[in-house]
């Protein structure tokens, strides 16, 4: 139990940078969707370019984050040498990537559909290269158990981005219109840049953040161990394949959509889908916060005798609280929909599907540790590859007919396939006694409450639906407290209950 409390503490701190940070980033969604109309396709451009960025981020880190944790905790390896070798390797490949993009900028821009805006591509390339390099010092902070600095830097980056976006998408446009498009403001702000300002701001923030890694970059002894790198790459390349397949499960629809959608409003429809999906990303926030704490936790406990029981309990709690988050979003959809512009509301029907897919992705992530712990990461490549193939097939077959709704269901099918395969094979290769009866109970109750919420949202006035959904959420929370988190086990409250029990 002490180990789970430690995990919960670290998850809470990392969650400050992940959940709170992404929530603050949500401030950009209403800003973008207010200033870039759905019809203009501007937000569709942002959605499309950032999908490429996410894919490139996985390629440029090529599994070295997880590999760093694995080798830093291996007997006979020197953590300082592992860190230095990893840093040099990722830094070199990032520089090589930027050079190649600049060399072939125009054909790459044309192939992506941005021949009129090649600056979008080189700015994206430089930004993702910097971010990929920064992943290693960020991982080093996690290894050193320094979540405070980790969270502070993540939040600083987000606050800078929000401030600059407010300036270039709200303040300067207003001043430009007031000045009639002339004067000093016209020298600073150009309305024709439009969505491009989002990419320039991201580059500035990423580059600025590098300055805060002075200690992690310059107060270390650089050692490059070629033999070590060879061993690390042998471990990481299946993780790279796994990562590419995994990120394609998240981004393939947004990359493929402009190519396979038959209508002339591809970027407009993609923008609607992308904006609506942002509301569903609360699951991605929870999963990422859990991952930041869980990855070093798992490898650190790999030699303990009780590790499998701990992994089983962690899985149950992960599922329970993601189901609770799912119900919160569905129950208060009439409030959360105001995060995006009104002309994007048609896409809200994808939210439950995307959230369910994210839950399965989180479960798959938790299941994935069995093959990492036995150094058989090739299994992850197979599972994610098959899931990705399912996702791409569903997109190619159904997007031309059903539009972005097919994108949502494709993600659901892809994650579900990878999750089921990992569980079945994992129970053979590395059996873990997951509390399936408890998990099944929570899933069934959540499914029933989801159906009820859908009915109340559709047929009741907003105030009545709000009240009914709140009661349903309290009922689900009461189930959690009764079965798995009795009040007597909670801090402060628990002391009162124990005191009352002794008095009786």
N, C-alpha and C positions, 0 to 999 in steps of 0.2 A: 504493500500500500504506500510505503514511503517513496518507492520509485515512481509510482503513478502520481503522487503529489508533486514530486520534482518535475516530472514531465508536464503536469498541468501548469506549474509556475512558469516554466520556460515557454510553454505554448502561449500563456497569457502575455508575456513580454514581447515575444515575436509577433503575436497577434496585434500588438499596438502598431507595429510597422506595416503589417499586412492588412488586417481588417480595418483599422482606423484609417490607415493610409489609403486604401482603396476606396473607403467611404468618402474621404475627402476628394479623391479623384472623381467620384461621382458628381461633384460640383461642376466638373467640366462637361458632363453629359448634357445637363439642361442648358449650359452655356452654348455648347456646339449646336445642339438641336434647335436652340432659339435663334442663333445667328446664322446657321447654315440650314436652310429649309430642306425638307425631304426631297422636294422636286429638284433642287439644285444639284443633288448628288454629292455635295461637299463632305458630308459625314460618311457617305459610302466610300469616298476616296481614303479618308482617315482609317476606316475599318479595314479596307483592303491592304493598305500599306503596312499597317501595324500587324496584320496577319503574316505578311512576309517577314516582318521584324521578329515575331515570335519564333517562326521556323528557323531563321538564321541564328537566333540566340542559342538554340539547341545545338545547331551544327557547330558553331564557333566555340562552344564550351565542351563539346564532344564527350560528355559524361565525366568530366574531370572533377566536378564538385563531389559527386558520390565516391569517385575513385580516391580523391584526396582523403576523405574520411576513412575509407576502408584501409588504406595503406598507412595512415597516421596512427591507426590503432593496431597495426600488425606487429607481432613480435619480430625483432631484428631490424625494423625500419626506423630511421631517424626522422621524426616529424618535421624538423627544420629543413632537412634535405628534401623531403617530400613536398613541402610547401614551395620551396625555392624552385625546384624542378618543374612543378606544376605551373607556377607563375611565369617562368620563362617560356614554357611550351605554349601556353594560351596566349601570351603576349605576342610571340612570333607569328602564330597563325592568324591572329587578329590583324596585325599589320599587313600580312600578305593578302588577306581578304580585301582590305581597303585599297591596296595598290591595284589589284585585279579589277575591282569595280571601276576605279578611275580610268584604267586603261581601256576598258570596254563599255564605258558609260552610255554612249548613244545607242548601240545595239541592245543593251540590257533595258534601257528606258523604253525603247520602241516595243520590245517583246512584252513588257509589262503593261503597255498601253499608256505610257506617260512620256511619249516622245516630245510633247510640248512643255513638259515640266521635268527635265532631267535632274534639276536641283533636288526634287523629292527623293531621287534614288541615291545620289551621293551623300546627302544629309542623313538619310536612313542608314546607309552603309557605315558611315563614320560613327553614328550614334550606337548602333548595335555592336560594333567592334569595341568601343569603350565600355559598354555595359557588360560584354562578355569577359573582358579583362578584369573588370571590377568584381565579377562573381567570385574570383579566387580569394582576394582579401576579405570579402564578405564571408566566405566559407571559413577562412582562418579565424575571424571573430567568433563564429559559431563554435569552432573547435576549441578555442580558448575560453568558451563560456562567458562571452562578453555581450550579452543580448542588449544591454543598455546602449552601447555605442552603435551596435547594429541597427537598433530601432531608431535612434536619433538621426543617423545618416539617411536612412530610408525616408523618414518623415521630413527631414530638411529638403531632400530632393523634391518631394511632393509639394511642399509649401512653396518652394521657388517656382515650380511649374504652374501651380494654381495662380500665384500672384502675377506671373508674366502672361498667362492666358487671359486673365481678367483685364490686364492692360491692353493687350493686342486684339482681343475680341469684343471688349465692351467699352473701355475708356477711350482709347485712341479713335475707334470708329465714330463715337459720339462727338469728340473734339474735331475730327476731320469734317464731319457733316456741318458742324457749327461754323467752322472756318471756311466753308464753301470749297473745300478741296485745295486750299492754297496755304501759303505761309510755312512756318516751321513744322507744323504737324505733317504736312505733305512730304517733308523731307525725311520724316521718321516712319510714316505709315503709308502703305500702298494697298488700297482695297482689292486690287487685282490678285494679290498674293493669296488671299482667302485661306483655305485649309493649310497652305504651306507654312503659315506661322506656327501651327501645332508642331511641325517637324523641326523647325529652327529652334523653338523653345526647348524641345526635348534634347536636342544636341547641346545647347548651352548648359542645361542643368546637369546632364551626364558628365560633361567635361569638367564642370566646376567641382563636382563631387570628388573627383580624383584627388584634388588637393588635400582632402581630409584623410587620405590614406598615407600620409607622409611617413608615419611610424612603421606601418605594415609593408611599405615599399622600399624605404631607405634605411631603416634601422635593423636590417637583417643581413646575414651573411649569405650572399648568392653562391649557390653550388648547383651545378648542373650534372646530374647523374644519368648518363645515357642508358646504362643497363636498367636502372630504376624506371626510367621513362618507358622503356620497352615493355617491362612487366606491367606498368600502369596502363599502357595502351592496349595490351592484351586483355586486361580486365575491363577497360572502358568502351571498347568498340561495340560490344553488344548493347551496352547502355546507350550509346549513340544511336544505334538502330532503333532501340526501344524508345528513346527520346524523340527521334524524328517521327516514328509512327504515332507516339503519344501526342505530340504537338500537332501533327496533321489531323488527329481526331478533333482538335480544337479549332484549327485554322483552315483545313482543306476546303471547307464549304465557302469560306470568305475569299480564298484565293481562286477557286474554280468558278464561283458564281458569275463573274463578268464574262467568262468564256462560254458557259453552257446555258445561261438563261437566255431565252429566245426574245424577250421584249427589248425595246430600245431604252428602257428606264432601269437598266441593270444596277447602276450605282445608286439610284434612288431607292430601289427595293432592298439593296444590300444595306443601305444606311438605316432603313426601318428595322430590318432584322438585327443589325449590329446594335442599335440603340436599345431595342427591347431586350436583347440578350444581356445587356449590362445589368439590368435589374436582377437577372438570374445569377449573376456572378458572385453573390454572397457565398455560394457554395465553394467557389474557387478561392475566396478569401479564407474561409475556415480551413479548407484543405491545405492551403499554402502555409498558414500559420502552424498547423499541426505538423506539416512536413519539416519545417525549419527546426522544430524541437525534436521530432520523432527520429529523424535520420541519425544524428549523433547519439541519441539515446539508445537506439537499437544496436548500433555497432559497439557502443560502450558496454552494453549488457550481454553481448554475444557469448561471453564465457560463463555467465551466471547459470545456476542450475534451474532457476524458476522462470527463465526467460519466456518460454512458450506460454505459460499461464498469464504472464504479464501482457504479451502480445494479444492474446485472446480477449482479455479485459479491455485493453485499449481499443480494439476493433469495435466491441460492443458500445463503448461510450462514444466513439466517433460516430457510429451510425445513429445512435439515439439523439445526439445533439444536432446532427445535420438534418434529421427528420423534423426536429423542433424548429430549426431555422427555415426549412421548407414551408412548414405550416404558417410561420409568422409572415413570410412573404405573400403566400396565397391569401391569408386572412386579411391582410392590410393592403391588398393590391390597389384599392381605390385611392389610397394615400400615396403609395410608392410610384404609381404611374405618373405622378407629377414631376418625377425626376427627369422625364423626357418631354420634348415638345408635343403638343396635342396632335400634330400631323404625323407623329410616329406611333400613335396608340394602337393602330391596327395590328402592329406586330406583337402586342402583349400576349396573344394566344400561344406564343412559343415558350413563354416563361416557365410553366410547369414542366414541359418536356425537357428544356435545357437544364433546369435544376435537377430533375431526376437523373439526367445523364451525368451531371457533375457529381452527384452522390455516388453513382457507380464508379466514376473515375477515382474518387477518394477511396472507395473500398478496394479497388484494384491496386491503388498505390500502397495501401496497408498490406494487402496480400503479397505484394511483390517482394517483400523482404526475405522470403524464404530462399529465393534463388540468389539473392545478393549475399546472404550469409554463408551459403555453401559454394560461393564463387562459380555459379552456373548462370551467369547473366544472359547467356544465349537464349534461355527460356523466355526471358522478358522480351527479347527481340521477336521471337515467334508470336507470342501472345499479342503484343502491340501491333505487329505487322499484319496479323490476321484481322484484328479489330479495325485497323486502318483500311484494309482492303474492303471490308464490309461497308465502312463509312463512305469511301470513295464510290463504290458501286451504287449505293443508294442515291448518292448525289447525282451521279451521271445518268441514272435511269429515271429518277423522279423529279429533279429540279426543273427540267424543261417543261414539265406539265403542271407541277404543283408549286413552283417557286420556292420561297424561303422556308415554307413549312416542311418541305422535304429535307432541308438542311438540319432542322431541329431533330427530326426523327432519325436522320442518318447518324448524328452524334449519339443518340440513345442506343441505336443498334450496335454501333462500333464499340462503345464503352461496355455495354452489356456482354458482348461476345468476349472481349478481353478479360473481363471480371470472372465470368463463368469458367473459362479455360484455365486461368491462373488458380482458381480455387480447386478445381478437379485434379490438376496435376500436382499442385502443392500438397494436397492431402496424401498423395502417394510418396512424394519425394521428401517432404518435411512436414509431417502431420502436426497440426495444431487443433486442439479441441475447442473450437469456437462455440460459444453458447447460442446455438442456432435456434433453439426454442424461444429464448428471450428475444433474440433479434427478430424472429418471425412475428412474434406478438406485437412488437413495436411497429413493424412495417404494416401489419394488417390494421392496427388502430389508426395509424397515420393515413392509410389509404381511405378508410371510412370517413375520417374527419376531412380529408381533402374533398371527397365527394360532397359532403355536407356544405363545405365552404363554397364550392362551385355553385351550388344551388342557392345559397344565401346571397352570394355576390350577384347572381343573375336575377333573382325574383324579389328580393327585399330592398327597401330604401337603404341608402348608404348608412344612415345612423343605426338602423336595425341590424344590418349585416355586420357592422362593426361590433355591436354588442354580442351578437350570436357567435361570431368568430372568436371573440375574446374569451367567451365561456368555453368554447371548444379547445382553445389553447391552454386554458387553465386546467381543463380535464386531462390533457396530455401531460402537462407539467406535474399534475398530481400523481399520475401513473409513474412517472420517473421517480418522484420523491418517495413513493410508497415501496417500489420494487428495488431501486438501486441506489437511491441517495436519501435514506431516512433522515428526518430532521435532527435526530440525535447525533448524526455523524458530521453535521455541518458546524463550521466555526461560529463562535458566539452563541448562535441559536442552540447548538448542540449542548453547550454548557448548561443552559437554562433547563433543557429537557432532562439532562442527567441529574441536575440538582433536584428537580421535582420528583424524579424517580427515587432518589435516596430518601426524600422526605416521606414518601409513601411506604 
